[in-house]
Amino acid sequence: MVGLITYRDIIKVRVQPNSNKDSYGRLRVAAAVGVTLDALDQSRCSCKAGVDAIVVDTAHGHTEGVVNTLKVIKKNTQI
């Protein structure tokens, strides 16, 4: 199977045709990175690939490692 389209999907497209699409009509895409040593490299590669958002995937968002990872990614990438 490549994909699945339901009747409900067709109704949603008719009601909100531009929902979650960028200015080129493409679906928006996000990439998740962990709090690891290669988070910056993963973020840069994802940005080059054309993602619309970077998400830091963690169970404990208040930790120092998460805050530092966010600062480094924000400072060194353009989204």
VENURHU-V55732 format. One record per residue. N is the residue number from 1. PHI is phi in whole degrees, 0 to 359 (* if undefined). Layout:
[[N;PHI] [N;PHI]]
This chain:
[[1;*] [2;263] [3;194] [4;219] [5;241] [6;252] [7;302] [8;297] [9;299] [10;296] [11;298] [12;300] [13;294] [14;290] [15;285] [16;228] [17;294] [18;255] [19;299] [20;61] [21;239] [22;276] [23;293] [24;263] [25;85] [26;269] [27;296] [28;287] [29;227] [30;239] [31;236] [32;259] [33;235] [34;266] [35;271] [36;229] [37;294] [38;261] [39;299] [40;293] [41;298] [42;298] [43;295] [44;297] [45;297] [46;294] [47;296] [48;298] [49;284] [50;101] [51;292] [52;265] [53;205] [54;247] [55;242] [56;272] [57;270] [58;206] [59;270] [60;231] [61;293] [62;268] [63;284] [64;298] [65;298] [66;293] [67;299] [68;295] [69;299] [70;300] [71;298] [72;295] [73;296] [74;297] [75;288] [76;250] [77;229] [78;240] [79;235]]
